[in-house]
């Protein structure tokens, strides 16, 4: 699938100028992202155990399921094949971040791709363990409650690392990644 551009390249004296803006994040990715942000923020602010907490946890689990499917059939930069890399590529990219010279990617960079997977797994595990707490088999079991709480705090730590990574990448590449996740567009 080709990258969708908002302006066509222009021919000038035998050379091609790049488009001013490229559409990177499709609407489903953006709605998923901000719905997950809103849901997780609500879950950490309000009292656990409330009916809305359980319902929202199940909704977040559903969101993750939709995103996983979209990771296989979605638009170019939404697909896992576009941004999931092996440990060597992720560690190499982290090394490049530390040296101050990371390569810029239109979609997720290797470290960002690893974070996407980690967050999807963490949210699914947190929501799944919360759902298990409501089943007849595990109702009132202390170990599942402790597991759910540990998963929730681990997810919060990953969220903090994700936000720090977005800020760092925005500074290193001189681009507003938060705005790009709202508009879906980035400069080439």
N, C-alpha and C positions, 0 to 999 in steps of 0.2 A: 504494500500500500504506500502511495507517495505522500509526502508531507503536503498538507493543504496550506496554501499561502494566501494572504489577503491582497497582495499586489503581485502582478506578474513581473518577472525579471525584465529589465530593459536592455536592449542592445545599444551600446555606445561605442562607436569607433572600434568595432571588432571585439569588444569585451562585454561580459554580462555582469550587470550589477545584481547583488542579492536582494531579495524582497525585504521590505522594511520590517515586517512582522510575520511570524510563522505560527500557525495554530498547532499547539502541541497537546494540550490536555483537553480531551473531549468532555462533553457535559456530564456523562455518567461518572467519570473519574472525579470531576470537580464536586458534583452533588454528593457522591460517596464520601469524599474526603471531608467536606465541611459538615456533613451529617454525622460522621464518626467523631469529628472534633467536638461538635455540640453534644452528642450523646455521652461521650467520655467525660466532658467537663461537667455535665449534669450529674453523672454517676458519682464523681468524686466530691461534689459540693454538697449534695443532699444525703440525708440519713439512709444508709443501706437497710434493706429489709422492707422498705415501703413497697406497696404494690407497683408503683411506677418504676421502682428500681428493678424489679423482676421483669416487668414488661419491656422496659428499655433495654435490659441486658439481652433479652431474646431478640429484640429488634436489631441490636448491634451484631448479634450472631448471624442474623439474616443478611445484614449488610455485607458482612465479611464473605458469606457464601456467594452473594451476587458478584462481589469484586473478584473472587477467585475464578468464577466462570468467565467474567469479563477479561481476566488475565490471559485467557486462552482464545477468546473469540473477538475481543474488542479492537479498538483502533490501534494503530502502530505503536505508539508510546505507552499504551495501556497494557500491552501484551508482555507477559513475563519474559518471552524470548527476546524482547528489546532491552531489558535491563537486568535480568538475573545473570550474574557472573559467578565464577568459581572463587574459592578462597584466595587464590594467588592474585587474581585481578582486584579483589576487594582490598587485600592488604597492600598491594602496590599503589592503589589509589589513595589509601590512608597515608602511606608514606609520602606520596606527592602532596597531599594536603599539608602535612607537617613541614615539608620543605618550602611550602608556599607557591608551588607551581602545579596545581592539579589541572588536568585537561577538562575543558568545558564540554558538557553534553547537552543536547536539546532536551532529551528526556531525563530519566534518572541516571545519575552516575553509578558506578559499581557499589560504592558505600551506601548511597541512597536506595539502590535496589535491595541490598541486604537488609536495610532498615525496613523497607516495605514488607518484606517477608517476615521479619522478626515481629513487626507490629501486628500483621494479620494473624500470625500464630498466637501472639500474646493476648490479643483481644478475644480470639476464638477460645483460647484456653481459660481465660478469666470468665467469659460469659458461659462457657460450657460447664465449668466447675460450679458457677453460681446456679445454673439450671439443675445440676445434679443434687445440689443442696435441697431442692424442692421435691425431689422424688421420694416415694415411700421408702425405698431401700436405704437412702442416705440422710433422711430427715433427722436433724438433731445430732448428727455425727460430728464430733469436734474436729477430726482430722480433715474432713472435706471443707469445713469452714476455715480452718487455718490455711489449707491449700488455696482456697479462693482468695483469701486476704493477701497471701504472699504473691499470688498471680497478679492481683490488682496493683499492688505496690511495685512489682516488677514492670508491669505495663506502664505505670506512671513514670518510672525511671527511663524506660525506652522513649516515652513521649518527650521527656526533657532532653534526652540525647538527640532526638529527631529535630526539635526546635533549635537546639544549639547548632546542629549540622546545617540547617537551613539558613540560619543567620551567618555562619561562617562562609558557606558557599555563596550567599548573596554578596558578602563583602569581598571575597576573593575574586569573584567574576563580575563584580560591579553590576548586578542585576537584582531586581526585586522579585524573588521567587514567590513571596506571599501574593503579590499582585498577579503573578502568572497563574497561580492556582485559582484565583478568582476569575480572571479573564480567559484563561486557556491559551494565552499567546505569549511568545517570547521573541526576542530579536534573534536573528540567525547567528 
